[in-house]
Amino acid sequence: MGARPWSASAHGLSLAVRLTPKGGRDAIDGIEALADGRAVLKVRVRAAPSEGEANAALVRLLARSLGLPTRAVVIAAGTTARIKRIAIEGDAVLLSAKLEKLAGND
């Protein structure tokens, strides 16, 4: 798959995520191409989409998976939508390599 759902930003990476709440487990399920051609990282969490629980679970899962403190992962856009834009602080090259592994493209 050619397209990546992340790109370098001023302070790290910008990541497009498609979140599935109440997904049975907390997991990163790889990269998916949307109908409009954009790529997203598929993520599922056990938490329900109420009171921001699923968003908080998403931030915790990404931070833990990338070896970052939770404060380094922020939902920049789409807090109430299924497709979210995540801002991740850190070294863009290092984070890209970690995401490649997590997405199963290593």
Secondary structure, DSSP 8 states (H G I E B T S, - for coil): ----SEEEETTEEEEEEEEETT-SS-EEEEEEE-TTS-EEEEEE-SS-SSTTHHHHHHHHHHHHHHT--GGGEEEEE-TTSSEEEEEEES-HHHHHHHHHHHTT--
